[in-house]
């Protein structure tokens, strides 16, 4: 988990990048995040249209998260931060909603496979 100083630097980094890209929003950290494990979620509640920041299939959000991670490494110190850098960024609950949607789809397919006894392919997914 992140200590208080690391948490403040992470929030400051996200707010700074948001402002520089012309977006605004409330930034807060939520321990536990999405899924299991010790993950801190950086939740951004956008005050503007967040579609551009999220991008098609979340590609811009992934790039934004990568950028924040790189800058946070420099601000906090790579060695200290690398040990507990488990954070993800979620804008307007996009990742949470997307994860729930994927889970529901997988459950539907699993039910269908059980009923028909035929294998089905799922669309490619990243880790």
C-alpha positions in Angstrom: 0.0 0.0 0.0 1.0 3.6 -0.6 2.1 5.7 2.4 0.6 9.1 2.9 3.4 11.0 1.2 3.2 8.7 -1.9 -0.6 9.1 -1.9 -0.4 12.9 -2.0 2.2 12.8 -4.7 0.1 10.5 -6.8 -3.0 12.7 -6.5 -0.9 15.8 -7.3 0.5 14.1 -10.4 -2.9 13.0 -11.7 -4.4 16.5 -11.1 -1.4 18.2 -12.8 -1.7 16.0 -15.9 -5.5 16.4 -16.0 -5.1 20.2 -16.0 -2.4 20.2 -18.6 -4.5 18.1 -21.0 -7.5 20.4 -20.5 -9.6 18.1 -18.4 -10.9 18.7 -14.9 -12.3 16.4 -12.3 -12.2 15.3 -8.7 -9.4 12.9 -7.9 -9.5 10.5 -5.0 -7.8 7.3 -4.0 -9.8 4.1 -3.1 -7.9 1.2 -1.5 -9.0 -2.1 -2.8 -9.8 -0.9 -6.3 -11.2 -3.3 -8.9 -10.6 -7.0 -8.4 -8.6 -8.5 -5.7 -5.3 -7.8 -4.1 -3.7 -4.7 -2.7 -4.5 -2.3 -5.5 -5.1 1.4 -5.0 -7.6 2.9 -7.5 -7.2 6.5 -8.6 -10.8 7.4 -9.1 -11.4 10.5 -11.3 -14.9 11.9 -11.3 -14.8 14.0 -14.5 -16.4 17.4 -14.6 -16.2 17.4 -18.4 -16.9 14.9 -21.2 -14.5 12.0 -20.4 -15.0 10.1 -23.7 -11.8 11.7 -25.2 -9.8 10.8 -22.1 -11.1 7.2 -22.0 -10.8 6.7 -25.8 -11.9 3.7 -27.9 -11.9 0.6 -25.8 -10.1 2.5 -23.0 -6.9 3.0 -25.1 -6.4 6.6 -24.0 -7.1 5.7 -20.4 -4.3 3.0 -20.6 -2.0 5.6 -22.1 -2.9 8.2 -19.4 -2.3 5.6 -16.7 1.1 4.7 -18.2 2.0 8.4 -18.3 1.0 8.9 -14.7 3.0 5.8 -13.7 6.1 7.2 -15.4 5.9 10.6 -13.8 5.0 9.1 -10.4 8.1 6.9 -10.6 10.2 10.1 -10.9 8.4 12.1 -8.2 8.3 9.4 -5.6 11.5 7.5 -6.6 11.5 4.4 -8.7 12.9 2.0 -6.1 10.5 3.1 -3.3 7.5 3.2 -5.7 8.2 0.1 -7.6 7.7 -2.1 -4.5 4.1 -0.9 -4.1 3.1 0.6 -7.4 -0.2 -1.3 -7.6 -2.6 1.4 -8.7 -5.0 1.7 -11.5 -6.8 4.8 -12.9 -10.5 4.7 -13.4 -12.4 7.6 -15.0 -16.1 7.9 -14.3 -16.2 4.2 -13.3 -15.3 3.1 -16.9 -13.0 0.3 -15.8 -15.4 -0.9 -13.1 -18.4 -1.0 -15.5 -16.2 -2.6 -18.2 -15.1 -5.3 -15.8 -18.6 -6.1 -14.7 -19.7 -6.2 -18.4 -16.9 -8.7 -19.2 -17.8 -10.9 -16.2 -21.5 -11.0 -17.2 -20.5 -11.9 -20.8 -18.2 -14.7 -19.6 -20.9 -16.1 -17.4 -23.5 -16.1 -20.2 -21.0 -17.9 -22.5 -20.2 -20.4 -19.7 -23.9 -21.1 -19.2 -24.3 -21.6 -23.0 -21.3 -23.9 -23.1 -22.7 -26.0 -20.2 -26.1 -26.2 -21.9 -24.9 -27.0 -25.4 -21.7 -28.9 -24.5 -19.9 -27.0 -27.3 -16.8 -24.9 -27.0 -17.1 -21.2 -27.7 -14.4 -18.6 -28.4 -14.3 -15.4 -26.5 -13.0 -12.2 -28.0 -9.3 -11.4 -27.2 -8.8 -9.6 -23.8 -5.8 -8.1 -22.2 -4.6 -9.0 -18.8 
